[in-house]
Amino acid sequence: MSFLLSYPDAVQFHRNGLWTDAQSTPEGFGVEKTLLTCAENSHGLVLTLRSDCPVSYIKVRWERPLPEKCRLFSDALERAYGDLGWHTLDPFRQMMWYCLATNGEVTEGFGVMVCPAAISFWQADQSGLTLWLDVRCGGNPVELGDRALEVCTVVSAAAAPDESPFRFAKRFCGLLSPNPLRPSYHLYGANTWLYTYGYHYSDICRESVINDSKFYSDLAGSCENRPALVLDDGWNEHCPSFGNAPGGPHYRGNERFPHMDTLAEAVRKEGCRPGIWMRLLMTFQEGLAPEMLLQRPGSERVLDPSHPESRRIIREDVARVCGWGFEILKHDFSTYELFGKMGLQMDWQFTAPGWSFYDKSRTTAEIVTDFYRTVKEGAGDTAVIGCNCIGHLGAGLMEYNRIGDDTSSYVWDRTRKYGINSLAFRLCQHETFFEVDADCVGHREEYVPWEYTAQWMDLLARSNTPLLLSVDPAELSSSDRKAAVRAAFERNRSRQDCLEPVDWIYTTCPEQWLSNGDPIRYRFSLPTGIRHFGSLTQFDMN
């Protein structure tokens, strides 16, 4: 294998609040008590850290210029918030996990393989590339002791002469993630969130979920692969009304959902796969030892997933809910719970300084990955959808991942900014990292014209990614809309399409696509005169 990035030119360590230049030695790059070794294997360049003193960051530098007049593209730390896209060379931009560079003739990629032991980002300038490796434990340096930490594997590659930037991005993501977790069926159907949230939150109950299951099952027809009906927020015993924090432990439903096991069976009898939403790290459980709870400033009643007893509670909570008969588990809010911020609010430090997880010998990246592994262990054969998760740390440990922030039934610009952007720029991760979920098709007729909702539904249907509607059945009562949904379901579950964004290098909201090699154009921009409602903030009218 030919490596575009081989042995680094320079390394720096951040220890005791100071940056120190490492010296090149026969073993690697080192300073007193700290050594980074570099070794090539069949995947790339393996970086391993040994240190007898606490370390916060490592910077690895290659003096290797990028193609002239290139544009660059990279991923995000967590979900996308309308912020993905190709951009000009910016030496201060933090390009999370991997970056691609193209000048229209040459396309190259640089990244770290999934599930590294460091939160990683790249910076590029006129002279070369710098890889930042955050090996902290929470907001404090990691204390490795005598443990050798395999920090990451650096991968680099170049596109073939006839390979488009998108097709190369797809192949490159496959190099970063050689062992994705494959679901046993394609996910499509419905999710209750967008049409039960806000004003309609109190309407959701056992009977409404069963009725909605019948409605969406009928739209799917008599196919073998049944649609899903994912019950989102509102069922938990700690969440009797909207606004209450729906944390664990998850022993039962609330007064509107008294028997969760029989609800799952009722949904299945109506012809849908039952799915359920959970918030796993917030807890109302009494009697927990203080060290089992996160000690981050500002955190309240959040399980520390580095503590073995906390992991046991999480595993048993997941197993209990899946044992009720739910075939899909969607878990949410973990990044926010752990770090006190949504991805849109995070800078390169991403969390408050001065705190550690219970296990100070492991890095944040290792602890987050172990949390995702614990969830999957508890879920067993139940398919897992990660939401508010760090996808680069969850690849291979979840079948599906929500790749963008919430779309909307009320605010078309929110769907356009978060849904279309995340689909265009993370479609390369589909079936390479996991199945990507760009969120639901929501619709409220008084706010968004159906023609725009129908375009979003058509784009998702052609993408082969999960197509989940979140629409009150009353909004789909007309025969033409039912026919449109039936056709979208059929197209999506057949998985015969090949979709590629065309104008994605020049815009963050592509409208030109190739569908099975044929050009297709959408109009996502609202004309004047269409009513805008609310704003793009996290919990304005969804």
C-alpha positions as CSV (number, residue, x, y, z in Angstrom):
1,M,0.0,0.0,0.0
2,S,1.3,3.5,-0.9
3,F,1.0,6.1,1.9
4,L,0.5,9.7,1.2
5,L,1.3,10.4,4.8
6,S,4.1,8.4,6.3
7,Y,6.5,9.2,9.1
8,P,5.7,12.6,10.6
9,D,8.0,15.6,10.4
10,A,7.3,16.9,13.9
11,V,5.4,16.2,17.1
12,Q,4.4,18.3,20.1
13,F,3.0,17.2,23.4
14,H,0.8,19.3,25.8
15,R,1.7,18.5,29.4
16,N,1.4,20.5,32.6
17,G,-0.2,23.3,30.7
18,L,2.7,23.8,28.3
19,W,3.5,22.7,24.7
20,T,6.8,20.9,24.3
21,D,8.6,20.0,21.0
22,A,9.3,16.2,20.9
23,Q,12.7,15.0,19.7
24,S,13.0,12.4,17.0
25,T,14.4,9.1,18.3
26,P,14.9,5.6,16.9
27,E,11.7,4.6,18.8
28,G,9.6,7.6,17.7
29,F,9.1,11.1,19.0
30,G,9.7,11.8,22.7
31,V,10.4,14.1,25.6
32,E,11.1,13.1,29.2
33,K,8.6,10.4,30.3
34,T,6.5,10.7,27.1
35,L,6.9,8.8,23.8
36,L,4.8,8.6,20.6
37,T,5.7,5.7,18.3
38,C,4.7,5.4,14.6
39,A,4.3,2.1,12.8
40,E,2.7,1.3,9.5
41,N,0.3,-1.6,9.1
42,S,-2.1,-2.7,6.3
43,H,-4.5,0.2,7.1
44,G,-2.2,3.1,7.7
45,L,0.1,4.7,10.3
46,V,-0.5,3.6,13.9
47,L,0.3,6.2,16.6
48,T,0.9,4.8,20.1
49,L,1.5,6.9,23.2
50,R,3.3,5.9,26.4
51,S,3.6,8.5,29.1
52,D,4.5,8.4,32.8
53,C,3.0,11.9,33.3
54,P,-0.4,13.3,32.4
55,V,-1.0,14.4,28.7
56,S,-3.7,16.5,27.3
57,Y,-3.0,16.9,23.6
58,I,-0.6,15.8,20.8
59,K,0.1,17.6,17.6
60,V,1.5,15.6,14.7
61,R,2.8,17.6,11.7
62,W,3.5,16.6,8.1
63,E,5.2,19.1,5.8
64,R,3.3,18.1,2.8
65,P,1.5,20.7,0.6
66,L,-2.0,20.1,-0.7
67,P,-3.0,20.4,-4.3
68,E,-2.9,24.0,-5.6
69,K,-6.1,26.0,-5.5
70,C,-7.9,23.2,-3.7
71,R,-11.1,23.2,-1.8
72,L,-11.5,21.2,1.4
73,F,-14.2,19.2,3.1
74,S,-14.4,17.6,6.5
75,D,-16.8,16.1,9.0
76,A,-18.2,17.4,12.3
77,L,-17.6,16.4,15.9
78,E,-21.1,15.2,16.5
79,R,-24.2,15.7,14.4
80,A,-24.2,18.2,11.6
81,Y,-25.9,21.6,12.2
82,G,-26.0,22.9,8.6
83,D,-22.3,23.5,8.9
84,L,-20.9,20.9,6.5
85,G,-19.5,21.9,3.1
86,W,-16.5,22.4,0.9
87,H,-14.4,25.5,1.7
88,T,-11.3,27.4,0.8
89,L,-8.0,26.8,2.6
90,D,-8.4,28.2,6.1
91,P,-5.4,27.4,8.4
92,F,-7.5,28.0,11.5
93,R,-10.4,25.7,10.6
94,Q,-10.7,22.5,12.7
95,M,-11.6,19.7,10.4
96,M,-13.0,16.9,12.5
97,W,-11.9,13.3,12.0
98,Y,-11.0,13.5,8.3
99,C,-10.6,15.9,5.4
100,L,-10.7,15.7,1.7
101,A,-9.0,18.1,-0.7
102,T,-9.7,18.6,-4.4
103,N,-8.8,21.1,-7.2
104,G,-11.0,19.4,-9.8
105,E,-8.2,17.3,-11.1
106,V,-6.7,15.7,-8.0
107,T,-8.6,14.6,-4.9
108,E,-7.0,13.3,-1.7
109,G,-8.1,12.2,1.7
110,F,-6.6,12.2,5.2
111,G,-8.2,10.8,8.3
112,V,-8.1,8.6,11.4
113,M,-9.9,5.3,11.5
114,V,-13.1,5.1,13.4
115,C,-13.1,4.5,17.2
116,P,-9.8,6.1,17.9
117,A,-8.7,6.8,21.4
118,A,-8.5,10.6,20.8
119,I,-10.9,13.3,19.7
120,S,-9.2,14.2,16.5
121,F,-9.1,17.1,14.0
122,W,-7.0,18.3,11.2
123,Q,-5.7,21.8,10.2
124,A,-4.2,22.6,6.8
125,D,-2.1,25.5,5.6
126,Q,0.0,26.3,2.6
127,S,2.9,24.2,3.9
128,G,1.3,21.0,5.2
129,L,-1.1,19.2,7.6
130,T,-1.4,19.1,11.4
131,L,-3.3,16.4,13.2
132,W,-4.5,17.4,16.7
133,L,-5.2,14.5,19.1
134,D,-7.1,15.3,22.3
135,V,-6.3,12.6,24.8
136,R,-7.8,14.2,27.8
137,C,-10.1,12.4,30.3
138,G,-13.0,14.9,30.4
139,G,-11.4,18.3,30.9
140,N,-8.2,17.1,32.5
141,P,-5.1,15.3,31.2
142,V,-5.3,11.5,30.9
143,E,-3.2,9.5,33.4
144,L,-2.0,6.5,31.5
145,G,0.3,5.0,34.1
146,D,2.1,2.1,32.5
147,R,-0.6,1.6,29.8
148,A,0.4,1.9,26.1
149,L,-2.4,3.8,24.4
150,E,-3.0,3.1,20.7
151,V,-4.2,6.6,19.9
152,C,-5.3,6.2,16.3
153,T,-4.5,4.9,12.8
154,V,-3.8,7.6,10.3
155,V,-5.2,6.8,6.8
156,S,-4.5,8.7,3.5
157,A,-5.4,7.9,-0.1
158,A,-5.9,9.5,-3.5
159,A,-8.8,9.3,-5.9
160,A,-8.5,7.4,-9.2
161,P,-8.4,9.6,-12.3
162,D,-12.0,8.9,-13.2
163,E,-13.3,8.9,-9.6
164,S,-15.6,11.9,-8.6
165,P,-15.0,13.6,-5.3
166,F,-18.2,12.0,-3.9
167,R,-17.4,8.5,-5.0
168,F,-13.9,8.9,-3.6
169,A,-15.4,10.2,-0.3
170,K,-17.5,7.1,-0.1
171,R,-14.6,4.8,-0.8
172,F,-12.4,6.7,1.7
173,C,-14.9,6.4,4.5
174,G,-14.8,2.7,3.8
175,L,-11.1,2.8,4.4
176,L,-11.7,4.5,7.7
177,S,-14.4,2.1,8.8
178,P,-13.8,-1.4,7.4
179,N,-16.3,-3.2,9.8
180,P,-19.6,-1.4,9.9
181,L,-22.5,-3.0,11.8
182,R,-25.0,-4.2,9.2
183,P,-28.7,-4.1,10.1
184,S,-30.7,-7.2,9.2
185,Y,-33.4,-5.1,7.4
186,H,-33.9,-1.7,5.8
187,L,-35.5,0.9,8.1
188,Y,-38.4,3.0,6.9
189,G,-41.8,3.9,8.3
190,A,-42.7,6.6,10.9
191,N,-41.5,8.4,14.0
192,T,-43.9,10.2,16.4
193,W,-41.7,13.1,17.3
194,L,-42.5,15.9,14.9
195,Y,-46.2,15.7,15.1
196,T,-46.6,15.0,18.8
197,Y,-44.1,17.6,20.0
198,G,-45.2,21.0,21.3
199,Y,-48.9,21.8,21.1
200,H,-49.8,18.2,20.3
201,Y,-47.6,16.5,22.9
202,S,-50.5,15.7,25.2
203,D,-52.3,14.0,22.3
204,I,-49.9,11.1,22.2
205,C,-51.0,7.9,24.0
206,R,-51.2,4.2,23.7
207,E,-54.3,4.3,21.4
208,S,-52.8,7.0,19.1
209,V,-49.7,5.0,18.6
210,I,-51.7,1.8,17.8
211,N,-53.9,3.8,15.3
212,D,-50.8,5.4,13.7
213,S,-49.3,1.9,13.3
214,K,-52.3,0.7,11.4
215,F,-52.2,3.8,9.2
216,Y,-48.6,3.5,8.2
217,S,-48.8,-0.2,7.9
218,D,-51.6,0.2,5.3
219,L,-49.4,2.7,3.4
220,A,-46.6,0.1,3.3
221,G,-48.8,-2.5,1.7
222,S,-48.2,-6.3,2.0
223,C,-44.4,-6.3,1.7
224,E,-42.3,-8.7,3.8
225,N,-40.1,-5.9,5.3
226,R,-42.6,-4.1,7.6
227,P,-42.4,-0.4,8.3
228,A,-41.3,0.9,11.7
229,L,-43.3,2.9,14.1
230,V,-40.8,4.5,16.5
231,L,-42.4,5.9,19.7
232,D,-40.3,9.0,20.6
233,D,-40.3,11.1,23.7
234,G,-43.4,11.2,26.0
235,W,-43.8,7.6,27.2
236,N,-41.4,7.5,30.1
237,E,-42.7,7.4,33.7
238,H,-40.5,10.5,34.5
239,C,-42.0,12.4,31.6
240,P,-45.8,12.9,32.2
241,S,-45.8,16.1,30.2
242,F,-43.6,17.9,27.8
243,G,-40.7,19.7,29.4
244,N,-40.0,17.1,32.1
245,A,-36.6,15.5,31.8
246,P,-37.3,11.9,30.6
247,G,-34.4,10.2,32.3
248,G,-34.0,6.7,33.8
249,P,-34.2,4.3,35.2
250,H,-36.7,3.0,32.6
251,Y,-38.9,0.6,34.6
252,R,-42.3,1.5,33.1
253,G,-44.3,3.9,31.1
254,N,-46.5,6.8,32.4
255,E,-50.3,7.0,32.8
256,R,-50.7,7.4,29.0
257,F,-48.6,4.3,28.4
258,P,-49.3,1.9,31.2
259,H,-48.2,-1.4,29.6
260,M,-45.2,-1.1,27.4
261,D,-44.8,-4.8,26.6
262,T,-48.3,-5.1,25.3
263,L,-48.0,-1.8,23.4
264,A,-45.0,-3.3,21.5
265,E,-47.0,-6.4,20.7
266,A,-50.0,-4.3,19.6
267,V,-47.9,-2.2,17.2
268,R,-46.5,-5.5,15.8
269,K,-50.0,-6.9,15.3
270,E,-50.9,-3.8,13.2
271,G,-48.1,-4.6,10.9
272,C,-45.3,-2.3,12.1
273,R,-41.9,-2.9,13.8
274,P,-42.1,-1.3,17.2
275,G,-39.4,1.1,18.1
276,I,-38.7,3.3,21.1
277,W,-36.7,6.4,22.2
278,M,-34.6,6.6,25.4
279,R,-32.5,9.1,27.2
280,L,-30.0,6.9,29.0
281,L,-27.5,8.9,31.0
282,M,-29.8,11.2,33.0
283,T,-31.1,9.3,36.0
284,F,-33.6,9.7,38.8
285,Q,-32.4,6.6,40.6
286,E,-31.9,7.1,44.3
287,G,-29.1,5.7,46.4
288,L,-26.3,5.9,43.8
289,A,-22.7,6.3,45.0
290,P,-21.5,9.8,44.2
291,E,-18.6,8.5,42.1
292,M,-21.2,6.8,39.8
293,L,-22.4,10.3,38.7
294,L,-20.6,12.6,36.4
295,Q,-18.5,15.3,38.2
296,R,-18.6,17.8,35.3
297,P,-19.4,21.4,36.4
298,G,-23.1,22.0,35.9
299,S,-24.1,18.3,35.4
300,E,-27.1,17.0,37.3
301,R,-27.8,13.4,37.9
302,V,-25.9,12.1,34.9
303,L,-24.4,8.6,35.0
304,D,-20.6,8.5,34.6
305,P,-20.2,5.7,31.9
306,S,-16.6,5.1,32.9
307,H,-17.8,3.6,36.3
308,P,-18.5,-0.1,36.0
309,E,-21.6,0.1,38.1
310,S,-23.0,2.9,35.9
311,R,-22.3,0.8,32.8
312,R,-24.2,-2.1,34.5
313,I,-27.2,0.2,35.1
314,I,-27.1,1.4,31.4
315,R,-26.8,-2.1,30.1
316,E,-29.7,-3.4,32.2
317,D,-31.9,-0.4,31.4
318,V,-31.5,-1.0,27.7
319,A,-32.0,-4.8,28.0
320,R,-35.2,-4.3,30.0
321,V,-36.7,-1.9,27.4
322,C,-35.7,-4.1,24.5
323,G,-37.1,-7.1,26.4
324,W,-40.6,-5.5,26.2
325,G,-40.5,-6.4,22.5
326,F,-39.2,-3.3,20.8
327,E,-37.2,-4.1,17.7
328,I,-35.5,-0.6,17.4
329,L,-33.9,1.4,20.1
330,K,-33.1,5.1,19.6
331,H,-30.9,6.6,22.3
332,D,-30.5,10.3,22.6
333,F,-28.8,13.3,24.4
334,S,-25.6,11.5,25.4
335,T,-23.2,14.0,24.0
336,Y,-25.1,16.8,25.6
337,E,-25.2,15.0,28.9
338,L,-21.5,14.2,28.9
339,F,-20.1,17.5,27.8
340,G,-22.8,20.1,28.7
341,K,-23.1,21.4,25.1
342,M,-24.7,20.5,21.8
343,G,-22.3,20.0,18.9
344,L,-23.2,23.4,17.4
345,Q,-22.0,25.1,20.7
346,M,-18.7,23.1,20.9
347,D,-15.3,24.6,20.1
348,W,-12.1,22.6,19.9
349,Q,-12.0,22.0,23.6
350,F,-15.7,20.9,23.5
351,T,-16.2,20.7,27.3
352,A,-15.3,22.6,30.5
353,P,-11.8,22.3,31.9
354,G,-10.9,20.9,35.3
355,W,-12.9,17.7,35.6
356,S,-12.3,14.0,35.0
357,F,-14.4,10.9,34.5
358,Y,-14.3,8.4,37.3
359,D,-11.7,6.3,35.4
360,K,-8.8,8.8,34.9
361,S,-6.7,6.4,33.0
362,R,-8.9,6.3,29.9
363,T,-9.4,9.1,27.4
364,T,-12.8,10.7,26.7
365,A,-12.9,9.0,23.3
366,E,-12.3,5.6,24.8
367,I,-15.0,6.2,27.4
368,V,-17.6,7.4,24.8
369,T,-16.9,4.4,22.6
370,D,-17.3,2.0,25.6
371,F,-20.6,3.7,26.3
372,Y,-21.8,2.9,22.8
373,R,-20.5,-0.6,23.2
374,T,-22.4,-1.0,26.4
375,V,-25.7,0.1,24.8
376,K,-25.3,-2.4,22.0
377,E,-24.5,-5.2,24.5
378,G,-27.8,-4.4,26.3
379,A,-29.7,-4.1,23.0
380,G,-28.6,-7.5,21.7
381,D,-30.5,-8.2,18.4
382,T,-32.5,-5.0,18.7
383,A,-31.3,-2.4,16.1
384,V,-29.7,0.7,17.6
385,I,-30.2,4.2,16.3
386,G,-27.7,6.7,17.9
387,C,-28.9,10.3,18.2
388,N,-26.8,13.2,19.5
389,C,-23.9,10.7,19.2
390,I,-20.3,11.1,17.9
391,G,-20.5,9.0,14.8
392,H,-16.8,8.5,14.4
393,L,-16.7,6.9,17.8
394,G,-19.9,4.8,17.2
395,A,-19.2,3.3,13.8
396,G,-19.4,-0.5,14.1
397,L,-21.3,-0.2,17.4
398,M,-24.7,1.0,16.1
399,E,-26.7,0.1,13.0
400,Y,-28.0,3.6,12.4
401,N,-26.9,7.1,13.3
402,R,-28.8,10.4,13.2
403,I,-26.4,12.5,11.3
404,G,-28.0,16.0,11.6
405,D,-30.0,18.1,14.0
406,D,-33.8,17.9,14.0
407,T,-35.7,18.7,10.9
408,S,-39.1,20.4,11.2
409,S,-42.8,20.3,10.4
410,Y,-43.2,24.0,10.9
411,V,-39.9,25.6,9.7
412,W,-38.9,24.5,6.1
413,D,-35.6,26.3,6.5
414,R,-34.7,24.1,9.4
415,T,-35.3,21.0,7.2
416,R,-33.3,22.6,4.5
417,K,-30.4,23.6,6.7
418,Y,-30.1,20.5,8.8
419,G,-31.7,17.7,6.9
420,I,-30.5,18.3,3.3
421,N,-27.1,19.5,4.4
422,S,-26.4,16.5,6.6
423,L,-27.7,14.1,3.9
424,A,-25.5,15.6,1.2
425,F,-22.3,15.7,3.1
426,R,-22.6,12.5,5.2
427,L,-24.1,10.3,2.5
428,C,-20.6,9.1,2.0
429,Q,-20.8,7.5,5.5
430,H,-23.9,5.5,4.5
431,E,-23.2,1.8,4.7
432,T,-19.5,2.5,5.4
433,F,-19.8,3.8,9.0
434,F,-23.5,2.8,9.6
435,E,-26.8,3.5,7.9
436,V,-27.1,7.3,8.1
437,D,-30.4,8.9,9.3
438,A,-30.9,12.4,8.1
439,D,-34.1,12.7,10.2
440,C,-37.8,12.7,9.5
441,V,-40.1,14.0,6.8
442,G,-42.4,16.2,8.9
443,H,-45.3,18.3,7.5
444,R,-47.8,20.9,8.8
445,E,-49.9,22.2,5.9
446,E,-50.4,25.7,7.3
447,Y,-46.7,26.3,7.5
448,V,-45.0,24.3,4.7
449,P,-46.4,23.7,1.2
450,W,-46.7,20.0,0.4
451,E,-44.5,20.4,-2.7
452,Y,-41.5,21.1,-0.5
453,T,-42.2,18.2,1.9
454,A,-42.7,16.0,-1.1
455,Q,-39.2,16.9,-2.5
456,W,-37.5,16.1,0.8
457,M,-39.4,12.8,0.9
458,D,-38.4,12.0,-2.7
459,L,-34.7,12.8,-1.9
460,L,-34.7,10.5,1.1
461,A,-36.5,7.8,-0.8
462,R,-33.8,7.9,-3.6
463,S,-30.9,8.0,-1.0
464,N,-31.5,4.4,0.3
465,T,-31.1,5.8,3.8
466,P,-33.9,5.4,6.3
467,L,-37.1,7.1,5.3
468,L,-39.1,7.9,8.4
469,L,-42.2,10.1,8.1
470,S,-43.3,12.1,11.1
471,V,-46.7,13.4,9.9
472,D,-50.1,13.3,11.6
473,P,-52.2,10.9,9.5
474,A,-54.8,13.7,9.1
475,E,-52.2,15.6,7.0
476,L,-52.0,12.6,4.6
477,S,-55.7,11.9,4.2
478,S,-56.0,12.8,0.5
479,S,-55.6,10.0,-2.0
480,D,-52.7,11.8,-3.9
481,R,-50.7,12.1,-0.7
482,K,-51.2,8.5,0.3
483,A,-50.1,7.5,-3.2
484,A,-47.0,9.6,-2.9
485,V,-46.1,8.1,0.4
486,R,-46.7,4.5,-0.9
487,A,-44.5,5.2,-3.9
488,A,-41.7,6.7,-1.7
489,F,-41.9,3.7,0.7
490,E,-41.7,1.3,-2.2
491,R,-38.8,3.1,-3.8
492,N,-36.9,3.4,-0.5
493,R,-37.2,-0.1,0.6
494,S,-36.3,-1.5,-2.8
495,R,-32.8,0.1,-2.5
496,Q,-32.3,0.1,-6.2
497,D,-31.2,3.8,-6.4
498,C,-27.7,5.3,-6.5
499,L,-27.8,9.0,-5.4
500,E,-24.9,11.5,-5.6
501,P,-24.9,15.3,-5.0
502,V,-23.5,17.3,-8.0
503,D,-23.3,20.9,-6.8
504,W,-22.2,20.0,-3.3
505,I,-18.7,21.5,-3.8
506,Y,-20.2,25.0,-4.4
507,T,-23.2,25.1,-2.0
508,T,-24.1,23.8,1.5
509,C,-27.6,22.9,0.3
510,P,-27.3,21.0,-3.0
511,E,-30.2,21.0,-5.4
512,Q,-28.6,19.2,-8.3
513,W,-28.2,15.4,-7.9
514,L,-27.5,12.3,-10.0
515,S,-30.1,9.6,-9.4
516,N,-28.9,6.3,-11.1
517,G,-26.7,8.5,-13.3
518,D,-29.6,10.7,-14.4
519,P,-29.6,14.4,-13.4
520,I,-32.4,15.5,-11.1
521,R,-33.0,19.0,-9.8
522,Y,-34.9,20.1,-6.7
523,R,-36.1,23.6,-5.7
524,F,-35.5,23.9,-2.0
525,S,-35.5,27.7,-1.8
526,L,-38.8,29.1,-0.6
527,P,-40.4,31.8,-2.9
528,T,-41.5,35.1,-1.4
529,G,-44.9,35.0,0.2
530,I,-44.4,31.7,2.0
531,R,-44.9,32.2,5.8
532,H,-41.9,31.6,8.0
533,F,-42.6,30.4,11.5
534,G,-40.3,30.3,14.5
535,S,-36.5,30.1,14.1
536,L,-33.7,27.6,13.7
537,T,-33.0,27.1,17.4
538,Q,-33.1,23.7,18.9
539,F,-36.6,23.6,20.4
540,D,-38.6,26.2,18.6
541,M,-41.7,24.8,17.0
542,N,-40.6,21.6,15.4
